[in-house]
Amino acid sequence: MATQTPSSSTPEVSKKRKRDNSSSSRWKHEVFLSFYGKDTRTSFTDHLYADLKRKGILVFRDDEALQRGEDISKALRKAIQKSQYGIVILSKNYTSSKWCLRELAEIVEWEKNTKLIKIIPIFYYVDPSDVRNQRGTFAKAFAAHEKDPKVDIKEIKMWKKAFSKVGDTKGEHIHQHRYESTIIQDISRRITQELNSRFSSHDYDKLVAIDSQVDKMMELLDMESNDVRFVGIHGMGGVGKTTLAQIIYYRVSNSCCRFEGSSFISCIREESKARGLASLQKQLLSMIMQEEIHVWDQNEGDRMRKKMLSNKRVFIVLDDVDSDEQLTALAGDRKWFGPGSRVIITSRDGHLLKRHGVNDIYEVERLQKDEALQLFSLSAFDKTHPPENYKDLSMDFVKYAQGLPLALNVLGCFLRDRTIDAWKSERDKLKAIPNPKIMDVLQISFDGLEDSQKELFLDMACLSRGQHWVDNTLNDEMLFESFGHYRIDLDVLVEKSLIRKSNYGWLSMHDLLEELGREIVRRECRRDHPGGRSRLFCVEDLYHVLETDTGTDATKAILVHSCAETKDQIVKAKAFSKMRKLRYLKFPDSRTIQWSGDPLKYMPTNELRFLEWPGYHLKTLPSSFPQKNLTVLRMSRSRIKQLWKGSMVLPNLKFFDLSYSKNLIETPDLTGVPNLETIYLLGCRRLCELHPSIGSLKKLYFLLLDKCSSLEKLPDLSRRMECLTHLLARGTAITQIPSVKSNIDACGLWFRFSGSKLMRLKSRDPIYDIGSLVEYQKEGTYDYIEAKCIDFDSKAENILDMAGVVISALDDDLNMISGWSLGFHMIPEWVQYKSNGSFVKIDLDANTNPEMGLAFFIVCDSDHFLGFSSSHDYGPSISISSLFKSPMINLKVVRLTIVFETDEEYYVEYDCSSYVSFGKRIGFWVYIPAVLRLLDIRRVIKISFKTGWNWLSGKPCEKEVEVKECGVHLVFPDDANSKFYNSIASFGRLGFSNSNFHRKFEADMMKDERKEKKGKGIRKLKKGGGSYD
């Protein structure tokens, strides 16, 4: 009689195997035990059952506890069909039981018809040949059944056939020369490994882009080392940390005999709260020791772990760790484990991993677009590509998920077998109501934040522009201070993968995390009462509050980026008076709104820190406006004529922007704004006078006056202006340089006057006394020229002779550096491979040092040149220019493609682009370390260079860029004193010098080991066209 006996202590790995296996609904049990009770119930069968239970295997065994009146045959049939293994313990009296023979016949028949159960016979002190041939006691038993009138002879024949079948099946033979305990351990280990392997291989079919991640993790684990290594897996919720850890665990635990024990503890964050850390310690030790270990409290668990594992080589995975206490209780110190042990820790908190001294941390990245589409299609259609009529809709969901595997899987499974209309409905629903399953997983990270960190997260989520980029003003220290946020809180959000920070300091937030933040804010009050929310980010909600005058103290920020077109819409300015805690106001530019009063007049005093109101409709700020905490004031394209009359006290104002305010005629008295750092007055064409107080702002470092065409004079720069570094006045009517006091530290001061009416600049002008960078336009010559912090020739009439070189460093993923030179008119003599034209022949093969880098030199003719960048077809442009760049500059862009031709059926292209604004020949250079590894090619026989046209403005250049000369130079990693290195290093004395670049370059040249990284702009193509797979 068979039923499932529940396990009292099932290790977590078994529960995880059940939870994650997509076919788990088929299996209720893992092993069905068939045996004759009188022979083995209290001996071998009981010991086998106990060992299987300790290993977390769910066992259905013969038990006398079946409920009375239950149809036993139906229960047995269901139990057999829900099991993955049938272990048949063939003892000498097995065939005397009709019940056992019926079990056996059912198992064999199910295996024959479905192949869903695997039979493992155990010949318990019986000869397998006697089973096959039905001899001895087995023959006598069958003869007795044949004489029983209650037994159908057809059934007996079926029993004999099943019995012979099992006798022919390979199994375990127990006899007097083998220890039963050893056989039991072998059986348990075999089943455990096969179950894990089944889980791994089954799920592996549904995984995308996992191989490369596993390979990188195996490198970090460094299995050949005898050190104890802790390796972390870090990333945002739902990105696939646990899945990656599972694949590695099952691969290692099934294939490596080097470890004496292993354990996978999952969901530690949840389980530690529900069960306590002592229970998790017990689970860890029980799985490793393969026996029941009792741990009464955490202190005892610490002592037992040190004692049991200090000389044992173990492999452990600790999944979803979120506190130091958990790591201390379960991982502790390296000395607590035997030599060669490996511990993998997955966490959303990168700083937690670093605090615990993790050797290496692997960052799990989101899927690329094609990978995301493949995963979504597997979830929705069980195929790698969607049907043609679902392709566009599939891409909509892929875009929504933004490469997050959790979202792709949840949405794909939900949409499986649904109609196109249902797909469209779900797509539209997601725009208004986020998927709760996805949000629940993401909110775990939010719930673990401190209150101040939650406030910052919500601000950044609502500040997002809907295009992945958080408002970049938050990069400035001034805004953190003015909002009451702390820089350390931003660091925590980055460490917990709630915010991404690029190498250049730009902040971004995943779309779904942005949606999470906004949904949290929506839930603060009823949807029909938006005035009760802490942040207003939807224009409809904002208008509702203003029209109905339902503002409240709850509102801390208004963050509306765009405005729907309205006709003569009247809103109540007085509504702002109720928002007494408003600290951030970003109002949309809508000139069709009619205000019943001046909104700034009703603005509560002292709380507002940030005000951005493009197109502000009044001529001046109200006299009652003063806000002592205001830090940022942005009113571009406004109708302001004079910002304020007289003097206004704004002690914390650091930034104001009145760009393109066409009515502005003069700047206000800034005496009461002593901490002002940045002034933007771009395109104020009627501005004719700057108040002299500008010249006394000691903290001002940036003054933008471009396109102020009526401005004829700049105020003198006083001795107090110690911080001024940028003064831009292109396209103005200025005719002379302002007076500059010699105590200004102007080695970093940039003056730009291109397009102005500035007369010829000579060495006797005051600007030369301080050695600053000067940029200006001289009719009939170049568009502009630049130099910075160099020794000027006192006899020079202008600075055209002082042209320098710009050096830039690309992001770490591409592992590439590049630059351009104004004086680089020919390929240097020491370059090994040179050619006139756009290609050079070269022979690099498998015998070439894989660490060797290539330096490329290209000399071009073009209409315009200025700087250098790299862009990629499927990602955002990565600017690497060292020059100051402003969005107001109308730059031309030349696309440069480096083509690596091979002797096989494909070639490789690498794309980069250059901003250009110069009229003579100019040289570009690009250096790529370990190029053969980067490009994943074995041999190169020819390298050529192609040029394109301007995509920045959408119009082609008047003349295409022509490659006049090109060259390639081999640079080896230990060649630190080469002519190439010395030449590049010396550029810093002539042009822009970046100490970070030099450190990076030296490190790239000198380091012995180099990680394999493929460039994002690389394409592998078939010769003659098409892609190469």
C-alpha positions, 0 to 999 in steps of 0.5 A: 500500500502506497502513500507519500510520507512527508519529509520533516527536513527537506533541504532547500535545494530540493525545494528550489528544484521543485519551484523552478522546474517548469514541468514540476506540475507533472511530478509530485514525487521523485522516487516511488519505493516498491518492496515487500514489507516483511523482508525489508521494511524495517531494515534496508528499505527504511535506511534507504528512505531515510538517506533519500529524505536527508538529501531532499528527495521526495519519496512515495513509499509503502505505508500502512497509514493509508486512509480506510475506504480509499481505492488503493489501485487508483492511489497507486496508479496516480502515485506511480505516474507522478514519480520520476524513479521507481526503485523496486527492492526485489527480495526473496519473498517479493513475488509472494505478494500479489500487491507487490506484483501489481505495483511492479506491473503498473510501473513497467507498463507506465515506463513502456508507454511513456518513458517518464519513469526510470526503473532502478531494481535492487537485487536484495540477496537474490540472484539477478538471473533467478529474477530474469528466469523466474527460478527458485522461490520466485517460481514457487510463488508464481505457481501458487498464484496460478493455483489461486482461483481468485487470480486471473491467469492473464494478470499472472502472465503480465506479472511474469513479463514485468518481473523478467523485464526488471531482471534484465534492467541494470541495477544494484546487487546486494550480497554478503560482500557489499556493505548496505550503507555504501550501496544506499549512499551510491543510490542516493547520490546517483538519483540526486545528481540525475535529478539536478541534471534533469533540472539543469538541462530542462531549464537550460533550453529556456535560457538565453545568453547564459553560456558566456555568463557561466564561462566568466563566472567559472573564470572568477571561481578559478577551480584550479586554485587551492585558495578559498574563494568568495565570488559575488553575483550582483545585479538588480532584481529579476536580472537572473542572479539566482538562475546563473548561480543555479546553473553553476551549482548544478554543473559543478556539483554534478561534474566535480569530484573535487568537493567533499560537500555542497549546499545551495541555500536559496531565498536567504532574505525571506527564509532568515526572517521566517525561520531564523539564521540557526535554521539556515545553519542547520540546513547548510551543515545537513546538506554538506554532511549528508545527515541530520544536524541539529543546531539549537541556536546561532552561536552553536551553529557558528561553533559547529560550522567551524569545527565541521567545515574547517578541513573540508573542501566545500562548494556553497551557494548563498542566494539573495543575501541582504545583510551582514548578519546573514553572511556572518552566520553562513559564510563567516571567514575564509579560514572557516573552510577547507583549502580549495573551497568555493562560496558564491554569494548573490545579492542586490547589494554590491557594497555588502559583497565588498564589505565581506571581502568577496574576491570578485564580483560579477555584474549580471547585465540586462539582455540585449534586444535580440536576446530579449526577443529570443527569451520572450519568444521562448516563454510565449511561443516555445520557439526562438522567434515569434510568428510574423503576425506577432512580431511587432507586438512582441517587440512592444513587450520587449521594449517594455521589459528593457532587457529584464529576464524576469519581466520577459518571462512573466509577460511571455508566459501570461500571453501564451496561447492568447489572441492578438486582441488580448495582446494589444489589450495587455500592451495598452493596460501596461501603460496605465497599470504595471504588472503586479508580479514584476513590481512585487519582485522589484519592490523588494529592493525598495522596501530594504531602503532607509527612509532618506534613500526611499525619498531619493529613489522616488524623486529620481523615478519621477524625474526620469524623462521616460528615456532611461536617463535621469535628469542630469542636474541631479549629478550636481552637488548643489541639487543634493544639498538643496533637496535635502538628499545626501550623496551617500544615499545615491551611492547606496542606490547604485550599490543596490542596482536601483540606479546605474552610474556610467563611467562619466557620471551619468545616472540612469534608471531602468524603465520598470524601476521608474514605473515602480517608483511612480506606482508607489507614489500613485498608491499614496492616495486615491487615484481620483485625488492626486492632490494628496500625493507627494509628487505630481508627474502626470500633466493631467493630474497637475491640471486637475489639482490646479483647476480644482484648487485641491493642492495639499501639504502632501505635495513635495514636488511637481515634475511634469516634463511635457504638456498636452496641447490645450485651448485657453485653459484657465488654471488657478494660481492660488492652488499653489498656496496650499502646497506649503511643502513644495520644494521642487517645481518643474512646470511644462512649457505651455503658452496656451494656459491662462492663469488666474493670477501670478502663480509665483506670488502664491508660492509658499516661501522658504521651501522651494529649492528648484524652479524650472518654468520654461516659457514663463509668461510674466515680465518679472518675478514678483517682489514677494518671491524671495526664496531663501532656499532656492538653488536652481532657477531655470526660465528659458524661452520666458517673456521676462524683460527684467528678472527682478527690479533692484536687488533681491536676496537669494542666498542659496541660488547657485544656477540660473538660466534665462536662455532664449528669453527674447525680451530680456534687456539687462541682467539684474543686480546680483549683489544679493546672490553671493553664491551664484556659480553658473549663468546661462544667457544663451540666445538672449538677442536683446540683451545689451547690458550686464550688470557690473555686479556679475564681475564681483561674483567670487563663486561664478565659474561658468558664464554663457553669453553665446548668441547675445547679438546685442551685447557689446561689452563685458564687465571687468573681471575683478580680483574676487572672481577666483573660480571663473573658468569658462566665459563663452561669448560667441556670436556677440557684438563684443569688440574687446577682451575684458580686463582680467586681474592677474590674481585670477587663477586662469590656467583653466580659464576658457574664453570663446569668441568665435563668430564675434566682432573681436578684433585681432588678438595679440600677445600684449592683450591682457589674456596673454598675461595669464596663459588662458585658453582663447578661442576666436574666429579670424576672418579668412582663416580657420573656424577656430583654434585652441590651446591651453596652459602652454607657454605662449611665444611672446612674438606670436601675432596669434595663437594659430601656431599653438595648435595642440592634440586632444586625447580621449579615453573610451569606456572600459567595455571597449578597452580603447583609446583614441584622439586627434591632432591638428598638427598630424599631417602625415603618418609618422616614419616609425609606423610599421605598415603605411600606405597612401589611400584608405587601406594597408596590407598586413599579416596577423595570424594565430602565431601573433601574440594575442596581447598585442595591440594595434595603433591606427593612424589616418590622415584625412581632408575635410571641411570641418573637424572638432573632437572624437567620439564612438557610436554603435548601431544598437546603443547610445553614442559614447562621447569621448571628446576631451574638448568642452562641448556644448549642445549649442555647437552645430557640429559636423560628424564624420563616420569612420569604419575600420574594416579587418579583412580575413582569409576566411568567409567573413570580415569584421567592422568596427565603427567610430565617429568624429565630430569635426570643425576644421578646414585643413588636414587632420590626423586621427589615431586609435589604439586598441589593446589585445585586438585579436581577442577583442575582435575574435578573429584568427588572422587579418590580411588587410585593414581598410578605412571607410568614411561616411557623412553627417548624421548629427543634423540630418543633412549630408556634409558639403564634401565627403571626408577623404582618407589620404594616408593610413598606417598600422603599428603593432604595440606589445603590452610590455613595450612601455618605452616604444616610440608610439607610447612616448609620442602619445604620452607627450601629447599631454604637454601640447593639448588636453592632458587627462591624468586618468587617461595616462593611468589607464594607458600605462595600465593597458600597456603594462598589465600581464593579464587582460580580460576578454572584452568584445567591442560594442561596435564590432560586426562580423559580416560575410564577404559579399554582404549579409551577416555571419552567425 
